[in-house]
Amino acid sequence: MNSDKIEGVMDKVVGKTQEVAGNVTGDERLQAEGNARYVTGAIQEKYGDALGCVSDLVKKKPLTTVAIFAGVSLLAGLLLRRR
């Protein structure tokens, strides 16, 4: 588990706690901050998952990774050349 995923999970927990505290106290600002922090944590957690998947792919299939990168680079070059 990488640090981005861990930080994302922690932000989700803290955000949900803030949101619940805002609901209990009726503080709309605290609710909004908690909701925003929860969403940010969820995005960061997914980013950490994606990094882990890419890292695993590079370790397991380095030649496939190079081929994919070369194909994407070629496509980007062709698209940018047309402008």
N, C-alpha and C positions, 0 to 999 in steps of 0.2 A: 504494500500500500504506500503510495507516494504522499508527499506533504500537501499537494494541492487537494487531494481527496480528503485527507484528514482535516484540513482547514475548512473545507466545504461542509463536511459533516458537523463540525463544531459550530460553524456559523448558522447552519440550519437549526441546531438545537437551541442556540442562544436566541435566534430570531423567533422561533416558536414560543419560547419562554416569554420574550418581550411582548409578543402578540397576545398571549393569554393574560399576562399581567395588565396590558392595556384594556382587554375586554373586561376584566374583573373590576378595574378602577374606573373604567369609562374614559380613559385617556386616549383620544383618537390619534394623537401624535405618536404615542408609544406603540399603538397598534400598527400604524403605518411604518414606523421604523422597524418594528419586528418583522412585518411582512416583507419589507424590502431586503432586510438582512437574510431572511429565509430564502428568498428567491436568488439572491446573490450566492448564498451557500450552495444551493442546488446546482446553479450553473458551474460554480467552481468544482463541485464534486464530479459533474459530468466531464468537465475538462480534464480532471485527474484520471478518470476512467479512460478517456480517449488517449491520453499520453501513455497510459499503461498498455493499451492495445497496440499502439504504434511501436512502443518499445519491444513488446513481445514479438511482433511481426518482424522487426529488424533483426532480433536475435535468432529467431527460428528460420527465417527465409531471407537472408541478406541479398541474394541475387534477384529475387522477386521484387524486393524493395527498390533496388537500383533500377530495375526495368520500369517499375511504376513511376519513379521519379523522373526518369528519362522521357517517358511518354508524356507526362504532365508538362515537363519543361518544353518539349517539342510543340505541344499543342498551344501553350502560352506564347511561345515565340511566333508561331504562325498567326495567332489571333492579333498579337500586338503589331506584327509587320504590316497587316492590312490597313492599319489606321494611318 
